[in-house]
């Protein structure tokens, strides 16, 4: 299979309303009427079925927030920055973390090896 790039799009309400209107919204005195998170992910996938060498790379993540609020734009921007800075998923993409992977089979450790 030759390399191909794919784009995924998702729109969700997420827990943004709870997060942003919760403690941060109260601190900044901002009321949110509606909020949506639009995420577009572009990936590249390449594989050789005979050699069993699949490889997938994330090329780009685009996150866009749309919201309705009577709050001042400066406070809304600050609120979104605060949420970005405390989002574990977003921060793990921006600042890579060590990742480990293990598996068990029938309760015994399974050697995953290095190949696909």
C-alpha positions as CSV (number, residue, x, y, z in Angstrom):
1,X,0.0,0.0,0.0
2,X,1.5,3.3,-1.0
3,X,1.5,6.2,1.3
4,X,-1.7,8.2,1.7
5,X,-2.7,11.2,3.7
6,X,-6.1,11.3,5.3
7,X,-8.0,14.1,7.0
8,X,-10.4,13.5,9.9
9,X,-12.8,16.1,11.1
10,X,-14.8,16.1,14.3
11,X,-17.0,18.6,16.0
12,X,-18.0,18.1,19.6
13,X,-19.4,20.0,22.5
14,X,-16.9,18.2,24.7
15,X,-16.7,19.1,28.3
16,X,-15.6,22.6,27.3
17,X,-18.8,24.2,28.6
18,X,-18.2,22.6,32.0
19,X,-14.5,23.4,32.0
20,X,-14.8,27.0,30.8
21,X,-17.9,28.0,32.6
22,X,-16.8,26.2,35.7
23,X,-13.9,27.6,37.8
24,X,-12.1,29.5,35.1
25,X,-15.4,31.2,33.9
26,X,-16.2,32.1,37.5
27,X,-12.8,33.5,38.1
28,X,-12.9,35.7,35.0
29,X,-16.6,36.4,35.4
30,X,-17.5,35.1,31.9
31,X,-20.8,33.4,31.1
32,X,-20.9,31.0,28.1
33,X,-24.1,30.5,26.2
34,X,-22.8,27.8,23.7
35,X,-19.4,26.4,22.8
36,X,-18.2,23.9,20.2
37,X,-14.8,22.4,19.5
38,X,-13.9,21.6,15.9
39,X,-10.9,19.3,15.4
40,X,-9.3,18.4,12.1
41,X,-6.5,15.8,12.1
42,X,-4.3,15.1,9.1
43,X,-2.4,11.8,9.1
44,X,-0.1,10.0,6.7
45,X,-0.3,6.2,6.5
46,X,2.1,3.9,4.7
47,X,2.4,0.1,4.7
48,X,3.8,-3.0,3.0
49,X,1.4,-5.9,3.8
50,X,4.1,-8.5,2.8
51,X,6.7,-6.9,5.0
52,X,4.2,-6.1,7.8
53,X,5.5,-2.6,8.2
54,X,2.6,-0.2,8.8
55,X,3.6,3.3,9.7
56,X,1.3,6.1,10.6
57,X,2.3,9.7,11.3
58,X,0.2,12.6,12.6
59,X,0.9,15.6,10.3
60,X,-1.3,18.3,11.7
61,X,-4.0,19.0,14.3
62,X,-6.2,22.0,13.9
63,X,-8.5,22.9,16.9
64,X,-11.0,25.6,16.5
65,X,-13.4,26.8,19.2
66,X,-16.7,28.5,18.3
67,X,-18.7,30.0,21.1
68,X,-21.5,32.4,22.1
69,X,-21.0,34.7,25.0
70,X,-21.7,38.3,26.0
71,X,-18.3,38.4,27.7
72,X,-15.6,40.8,26.6
73,X,-13.4,39.3,23.8
74,X,-10.2,39.8,25.9
75,X,-11.6,37.7,28.7
76,X,-12.9,35.0,26.3
77,X,-9.5,34.7,24.7
78,X,-7.9,34.5,28.2
79,X,-10.4,31.8,29.2
80,X,-9.6,29.7,26.1
81,X,-5.8,30.1,26.7
82,X,-6.3,28.9,30.3
83,X,-8.3,25.8,29.0
84,X,-5.6,25.1,26.4
85,X,-2.9,25.3,29.0
86,X,-4.6,22.8,31.3
87,X,-5.8,20.3,28.6
88,X,-3.7,17.1,29.2
89,X,-4.3,15.9,25.6
90,X,-3.3,19.1,23.9
91,X,-0.3,19.5,26.1
92,X,0.9,16.0,25.4
93,X,0.9,16.9,21.7
94,X,2.7,20.2,22.2
95,X,5.2,18.8,24.8
96,X,5.8,15.2,24.0
97,X,5.9,12.8,26.9
98,X,7.5,9.4,27.4
99,X,5.2,6.6,26.2
100,X,5.4,3.0,27.2
101,X,3.5,0.1,25.8
102,X,3.0,-3.4,27.3
103,X,0.5,-6.3,26.9
104,X,-0.4,-9.5,28.6
105,X,-1.8,-12.7,27.1
106,X,-3.6,-15.0,29.5
107,X,-2.2,-13.1,32.4
108,X,1.4,-13.5,31.2
109,X,3.6,-10.7,29.7
110,X,3.5,-10.7,25.9
111,X,6.7,-9.8,24.1
112,X,5.6,-7.3,21.5
113,X,9.0,-7.3,19.7
114,X,10.0,-4.4,17.5
115,X,8.3,-5.3,14.2
116,X,4.7,-4.8,13.2
